[in-house]
Amino acid sequence: MQMVESSVARDMITRLTHIQNEIGALVEEMETLSDECLMKDIEESRKDFKEGKYHVLKTDEDIDEFFKDLL
């Protein structure tokens, strides 16, 4: 009987941990969606991408070249 209770308890802990993780993810998403500045930046990035305004960085050299003026 105790083994069954232990198994049920482990299952409950697993489920509760999953629910806790899901709630954390939802809170994070709500924080992102409620940040007007961030959402504006995301929308501008989507627009830039659709217009082809992006860079493909495949190598370390590509990355160095792209960010050379920032260093």
Order of alpha helices (4+ residues) and beta strands (2+ residues): alpha-alpha-alpha
